[in-house]
Amino acid sequence: DTGVSQNPRHKITKRGQNVTFRCDPISEHNRLYWYRQTLGQGPEFLTYFQNEAQLEKSRLLSDRFSAERPKGSFSTLEIQRTEQGDSAMYLCASSRQGGNTEAFFGQGTRLTVV
Amino acid sequence: AQSVSQHNHHVILSEAASLELGCNYSYGGTVNLFWYVQYPGQHLQLLLKYFSGDPLVKGIKGFEAEFIKSKFSFNLRKPSVQWSDTAEYFCAVNRPYNTDKLIFGTGTRLQVFP
């Protein structure tokens, strides 16, 4: 499968713990995005990388959230000191650079904070 | 700020009925428009996209959408739905040659009964 891959698929954690998610984009895509989706809502943009550079972060991304893409390939999203409000589906997408491109999404990581 | 409105939150149809899902966006400049579909338990998949040219675009599985610039609309249509079309449908917009981040609507849940 050469699509966008996310791990783990599901994560249950206790409030206050740190969690880290991984995204492997389509190999030739240099753009990578993280989105968050809660029940009954569409995905909301969190952050964006072009190669290894993080070029935009949403105001939704509090200081407890950090994302990296160290070599311009896979990316990680870490949430520190998780709160119940962090429970959501975290989606990763990738695309080629350019004005008229489409994004391909992974299956997401569902986080439940108990 | 850009936003996307989907007027129908939940649509219930019988097989063979016609479908039209509304989508309006708020942004005066050049935009790319997308419809994504999320089947139960699966990742977001692109149904169709509009970048430029013919405002009537055809996508997979018999779906089409019409871009009406004067109305800031991009409604999704299908003449005859099938049970397998049961899914959640998301309209999205981005600004080309920018970050290409997607702004999504809240989604429309479609249920098709045999």
Contacts between the chains, C-beta under 8 A, distances in Angstrom:
chain1	res1	chain2	res2	distance
A	3	B	43	7.9
A	4	B	43	7.8
A	31	B	100	6.6
A	33	B	101	6.2
A	33	B	102	7.7
A	35	B	102	7.7
A	40	B	106	6.9
A	40	B	107	7.6
A	41	B	106	5.6
A	41	B	107	7.3
A	42	B	4	7.6
A	42	B	6	8.0
A	42	B	90	5.1
A	42	B	92	7.5
A	42	B	104	3.2
A	42	B	105	5.3
A	42	B	106	5.2
A	42	B	107	5.1
A	43	B	44	7.4
A	43	B	90	7.4
A	43	B	102	7.3
A	43	B	104	5.0
A	44	B	104	7.3
A	45	B	101	4.7
A	45	B	102	6.8
A	45	B	103	7.1
A	48	B	99	5.1
A	48	B	101	5.6
A	55	B	99	6.5
A	56	B	99	5.2
A	56	B	101	6.8
A	91	B	43	8.0
A	91	B	44	7.1
A	93	B	44	8.0
A	93	B	102	7.8
A	95	B	100	6.3
A	98	B	97	8.0
A	99	B	32	7.9
A	99	B	96	3.6
A	99	B	97	4.0
A	99	B	100	7.7
A	100	B	32	6.3
A	100	B	51	4.1
A	100	B	52	7.5
A	100	B	96	5.7
A	101	B	100	6.4
A	102	B	34	7.1
A	102	B	46	5.5
A	102	B	49	5.7
A	103	B	100	7.3
A	103	B	102	6.3
A	104	B	46	7.7
A	105	B	36	7.7
A	105	B	43	5.0
A	105	B	44	4.1
A	105	B	45	7.6
A	106	B	43	6.1
A	107	B	42	7.2
A	107	B	43	4.3
A	108	B	43	6.7
